Amino acid sequence: MKVRIAQNGSLHILRKTTWIPQICPFSEKDIFCGEWCPHFNEPIVGARSVELELCFKKVLRLSVDNFFDERE
């Protein structure tokens, strides 16, 4: 799985060749998952891996080659 945080702060997952924005599973209005949410933590980047904590302490663990942070 490849994951990116887009320039606007929204979370995307690569499906085949298309980056798909992720929608908050707890929203009633199709709000995108992203850095504006208090449950979205800053990624912790290590030498070989990245951890991104999301809703209710769910953590995505990825290799650094599969994580892209496009924010400035």
C-alpha positions in Angstrom: 0.0 0.0 0.0 1.2 3.5 -0.8 0.0 6.5 1.2 0.3 10.2 0.7 -0.6 13.4 2.4 -1.5 15.8 -0.4 -0.5 19.5 -0.4 -3.9 20.4 1.0 -3.4 18.0 3.9 -5.8 15.3 2.8 -5.0 11.6 3.1 -4.8 9.5 -0.1 -4.2 5.8 -0.8 -2.9 4.6 -4.2 -5.3 2.1 -5.8 -3.7 0.6 -8.9 -2.7 3.9 -10.7 -5.0 6.4 -9.0 -4.7 8.3 -5.7 -8.0 7.9 -3.9 -8.8 10.5 -1.2 -10.0 8.8 2.0 -13.3 9.8 3.5 -13.8 10.0 7.2 -15.7 6.9 8.3 -17.3 8.8 11.2 -18.6 11.8 9.1 -22.1 12.1 7.9 -21.1 14.6 5.2 -18.3 12.8 3.3 -15.6 14.9 4.8 -12.1 13.8 3.7 -9.6 12.4 6.2 -6.8 14.9 6.7 -4.6 17.1 8.9 -7.5 19.3 10.0 -9.0 16.5 12.1 -7.8 16.3 15.8 -7.4 12.5 15.4 -4.9 12.9 12.6 -1.4 13.0 14.0 1.8 14.0 12.4 3.7 11.1 10.8 6.6 9.7 12.7 9.4 9.1 10.2 12.2 6.7 11.0 15.1 5.5 9.0 13.1 2.8 7.3 9.5 3.2 8.3 6.7 5.7 8.9 3.9 5.5 11.4 0.8 7.6 10.9 -1.7 7.5 13.8 -5.3 8.1 12.8 -8.8 7.7 14.4 -9.0 5.9 17.7 -5.3 5.1 17.8 -5.3 3.2 14.5 -1.7 3.3 13.1 -0.6 2.9 9.5 2.9 1.5 9.4 4.7 1.8 6.1 8.1 1.7 4.6 9.5 5.2 3.8 9.4 4.2 0.1 5.6 3.9 0.3 4.8 7.2 2.1 4.7 10.7 0.5 4.1 13.9 2.4 3.5 16.7 -0.2 2.8 19.4 2.4 5.3 22.3 2.7 
